[in-house]
């Protein structure tokens, strides 16, 4: 799992409310990464690695759900304070699964 400071930013120099929001964003970013890793592992465990279409559909469905929930949540603004590229990473994963599915 990535470290909380992998985006090149950290909470050093922040105080009070800003530090609290940064730490909360870091925590939620770690939860989102854990959830995505868990979904990826489930595809390896439950779905035949040879059936790329089923794997892609599973990931498309779940990553899309995760993205939609983040977009409709005030948590995204908090997460983006410490991990500004988190959403784009999952959008890229969604596009990769879409390509796998359409092949």
WOURRA-V934412 format. One record per backbone hydrogen bond with DSSP energy under -1.0 kcal/mol. CO is the residue of the C=O (numbers start at 1). NH is the residue of the N-H. If there is no record, write none. Layout:
# WOURRA-V934412
co:CO nh:NH
co:CO nh:NH
This chain:
# WOURRA-V934412
co:3 nh:6
co:5 nh:8
co:11 nh:14
co:15 nh:18
co:16 nh:20
co:17 nh:21
co:18 nh:22
co:19 nh:23
co:20 nh:24
co:21 nh:25
co:22 nh:26
co:23 nh:27
co:24 nh:28
co:25 nh:29
co:26 nh:30
co:27 nh:31
co:28 nh:32
co:29 nh:33
co:30 nh:34
co:31 nh:35
co:32 nh:36
co:33 nh:37
co:34 nh:38
co:35 nh:39
co:36 nh:40
co:37 nh:41
co:38 nh:42
co:39 nh:43
co:40 nh:44
co:41 nh:45
co:42 nh:46
co:43 nh:47
co:48 nh:51
co:50 nh:52
co:51 nh:55
co:52 nh:56
co:53 nh:57
co:54 nh:58
co:55 nh:59
co:56 nh:60
co:57 nh:61
co:58 nh:62
co:59 nh:63
co:60 nh:64
co:61 nh:65
co:62 nh:66
co:63 nh:67
co:64 nh:68
co:65 nh:69
co:66 nh:70
co:67 nh:71
co:68 nh:72
co:70 nh:73
co:73 nh:76
co:74 nh:78
co:75 nh:79
co:76 nh:80
co:79 nh:82
co:79 nh:83
co:83 nh:86
co:85 nh:89
co:86 nh:90
co:87 nh:91
co:88 nh:92
co:89 nh:93
co:90 nh:94
co:91 nh:95
co:92 nh:96
co:93 nh:97
co:94 nh:98
co:95 nh:99
co:96 nh:100
co:97 nh:101
co:98 nh:102
co:99 nh:103
